[in-house]
């Protein structure tokens, strides 16, 4: 489940694979500061955590 959610997050990146501060699912748009360092720190941290865990599928 966590990998699937992570993949959904990756799909939200823009054409140069960056994330903004917020995402509005109603309009399918990134909002706020761009690019947002805190979003990318979370992205990298999650990728590292998932890489350390064995795949359940």
N, CA and C of each residue as an Amber inpcrd file, in Angstrom:
protein
   171
   0.8080000  -1.1940000   0.0000000   0.0000000   0.0000000   0.0000000
   0.8580000   1.2680000   0.0000000   1.9280000   1.2760000   0.7970000
   2.7560000   2.4830000   0.8650000   3.4590000   2.7520000  -0.4590000
   3.8700000   1.7070000  -1.1400000   4.5130000   1.8940000  -2.4400000
   3.5190000   2.4440000  -3.4680000   2.2860000   1.9820000  -3.4040000
   1.2560000   2.4700000  -4.3270000   0.9940000   3.9530000  -4.0940000
   0.9290000   4.3580000  -2.8310000   0.7320000   5.7810000  -2.5230000
   1.9240000   6.6120000  -2.9930000   3.1190000   6.0580000  -2.8180000
   4.3190000   6.7520000  -3.2700000   4.2930000   6.9220000  -4.7860000
   3.8780000   5.9020000  -5.5000000   3.7710000   5.9900000  -6.9590000
   2.7450000   7.0450000  -7.3770000   1.6590000   7.1460000  -6.6190000
   0.6560000   8.1830000  -6.9140000   1.2550000   9.5750000  -6.7380000
   2.0700000   9.7370000  -5.6850000   2.7360000  11.0200000  -5.4650000
   3.6770000  11.3370000  -6.6140000   4.4470000  10.3610000  -7.0550000
   5.3730000  10.5910000  -8.1580000   4.6410000  11.0280000  -9.4210000
   3.4450000  10.5130000  -9.6160000   2.6650000  10.8640000 -10.7960000
   2.1970000  12.3210000 -10.7840000   2.2350000  12.9600000  -9.6270000
   1.7950000  14.3540000  -9.5130000   2.8770000  15.3640000  -9.9030000
   4.0980000  14.9050000 -10.0710000   5.1910000  15.8200000 -10.4090000
   4.9470000  16.4550000 -11.7760000   5.5690000  17.5890000 -11.9990000
   5.3980000  18.2730000 -13.2860000   6.3460000  17.6860000 -14.3340000
   6.4500000  18.3380000 -15.4740000   7.2560000  17.8110000 -16.5810000
   8.7490000  17.7460000 -16.2860000   9.2300000  18.4960000 -15.3160000
  10.6380000  18.4040000 -14.9120000  10.7710000  17.7180000 -13.5480000
   9.7290000  16.9860000 -13.1680000   9.6860000  16.1240000 -11.9950000
   9.8350000  16.8660000 -10.6690000   9.2590000  18.0740000 -10.5900000
   9.2860000  18.8510000  -9.3590000   7.8870000  18.9290000  -8.7510000
   7.8540000  19.2070000  -7.4490000   6.5980000  19.3620000  -6.7190000
   6.4790000  20.7660000  -6.1530000   5.2540000  21.2400000  -6.0710000
   4.9840000  22.5150000  -5.4160000   4.6490000  22.2480000  -3.9460000
   4.3040000  23.3080000  -3.2580000   3.9930000  23.2470000  -1.8350000
   2.6760000  22.5170000  -1.5700000   1.7140000  22.6850000  -2.4520000
   0.3830000  22.0920000  -2.2720000  -0.1020000  21.5080000  -3.5850000
  -1.1130000  20.6510000  -3.4630000  -1.7460000  20.0640000  -4.6490000
  -3.2510000  20.1290000  -4.4620000  -3.9500000  20.5980000  -5.4850000
  -5.4090000  20.6760000  -5.4500000  -5.9860000  19.5800000  -6.3410000
  -6.5350000  18.5140000  -5.7390000  -7.0660000  17.4150000  -6.5550000
  -8.2990000  17.8170000  -7.3640000  -9.0160000  18.8370000  -6.9270000
 -10.2160000  19.2710000  -7.6600000  -9.8460000  19.8680000  -9.0130000
  -8.7320000  20.5800000  -9.0670000  -8.3000000  21.2110000 -10.3190000
  -7.1010000  20.5070000 -10.9480000  -6.5500000  19.5070000 -10.2420000
  -5.3800000  18.7570000 -10.7170000  -4.1990000  19.6850000 -10.9700000
  -3.9990000  20.6270000 -10.0230000  -2.9290000  21.6190000 -10.1670000
  -2.0850000  21.6960000  -8.9130000  -0.8150000  21.9960000  -9.1160000
   0.0800000  22.2750000  -8.0010000  -0.0680000  23.7440000  -7.6400000
  -0.0580000  24.0270000  -6.3450000  -0.2640000  25.3870000  -5.8440000
   0.8370000  25.7610000  -4.8600000   0.9560000  27.0370000  -4.5920000
   1.8870000  27.5150000  -3.5730000   3.2940000  27.6770000  -4.1130000
   4.2480000  27.7220000  -3.1860000   5.6540000  27.9250000  -3.5620000
   6.1340000  26.7940000  -4.4550000   6.9560000  27.1680000  -5.4240000
   7.4220000  26.1890000  -6.3880000   8.8370000  26.5130000  -6.8280000
   9.7240000  25.5500000  -6.8570000   9.6200000  24.2370000  -6.2410000
   9.7300000  24.3560000  -4.7260000   9.1820000  23.3900000  -4.0330000
   9.1190000  23.4040000  -2.5730000  10.1080000  22.3890000  -2.0030000
  11.0770000  22.8890000  -1.2590000  12.1110000  22.0090000  -0.6950000
  11.5270000  20.9880000   0.2640000  10.5720000  21.3830000   1.0940000
  10.0150000  20.4460000   2.0710000   9.3040000  19.2770000   1.3860000
   8.6550000  19.5200000   0.2770000   8.0170000  18.4410000  -0.4720000
   9.0560000  17.4430000  -0.9710000  10.1810000  17.9610000  -1.4350000
  11.2220000  17.0940000  -1.9730000  11.9720000  16.3570000  -0.8720000
  12.1330000  16.9740000   0.2800000  12.7660000  16.2800000   1.4110000
  11.9210000  15.0810000   1.8100000  10.6140000  15.2670000   1.8730000
   9.7180000  14.1630000   2.1950000   9.7500000  13.0830000   1.1310000
   9.8220000  13.4920000  -0.1290000   9.8780000  12.5490000  -1.2380000
  11.1390000  11.6840000  -1.1560000  12.2740000  12.3090000  -0.9420000
  13.5440000  11.5750000  -0.8530000  13.5590000  10.6740000   0.3790000
  13.0930000  11.1860000   1.5110000  13.0470000  10.3780000   2.7280000
  12.1730000   9.1480000   2.5660000  11.0440000   9.3120000   1.9320000
  10.1430000   8.1800000   1.6910000  10.7790000   7.1810000   0.7370000
  11.4290000   7.6610000  -0.3010000  12.0910000   6.7650000  -1.2530000
  13.1670000   5.9400000  -0.5520000  13.9330000   6.5680000   0.3150000
  14.9780000   5.8370000   1.0460000  14.3790000   4.7900000   1.9810000
  13.3110000   5.1530000   2.6740000  12.6510000   4.2180000   3.5800000
  12.1020000   3.0180000   2.8180000  11.4390000   3.2740000   1.7060000
  10.8820000   2.1770000   0.9060000  11.9740000   1.3020000   0.3040000
  13.0890000   1.9060000  -0.0410000  14.2030000   1.1290000  -0.6150000
  14.8110000   0.1720000   0.4010000  14.7240000   0.5200000   1.6760000
  15.3030000  -0.3230000   2.7290000  14.3900000  -1.4940000   3.0970000
  13.1190000  -1.4100000   2.7320000  12.1460000  -2.4480000   3.1070000
  11.9890000  -3.4640000   1.9960000  11.8160000  -4.7150000   2.3640000
  11.5370000  -5.7180000   1.3230000  10.1530000  -5.4920000   0.7290000
  10.0040000  -5.8170000  -0.5270000   8.7060000  -5.6630000  -1.2040000
   7.7460000  -6.7140000  -0.6950000   6.5220000  -6.2970000  -0.4100000
   5.4980000  -7.2120000   0.0870000   4.7050000  -7.8310000  -1.0430000
   4.8450000  -7.3240000  -2.2620000   4.0570000  -7.8400000  -3.3650000
   4.7910000  -8.8320000  -4.2060000
